[in-house]
Amino acid sequence: FLFVHGNADTTVPYSQSVKMRDRLIAAGVRAELFTGENVGHGFFNRDPWYQPSLARMVKFMADSLR
């Protein structure tokens, strides 16, 4: 799992992604969290976050296929 979440999200609490990631890791599942600093919901699909978010997603998928 790759969670992409802004830590200033007022739609879905950021803490939910942190807790879910931590629980998945505890269960032996690969889980990572890409945090958008000081941004809200849906930050990843617009500038200046689009390219860094996309690069992180591509890296996660590439690493998962190894």
Summary of the structure (lengths in Angstrom):
residues: 66
radius of gyration: 12.2
end to end distance: 15.1
largest distance: 35.6
contacts: 164
relative contact order: 0.22
helix: 47%
strand: 15%
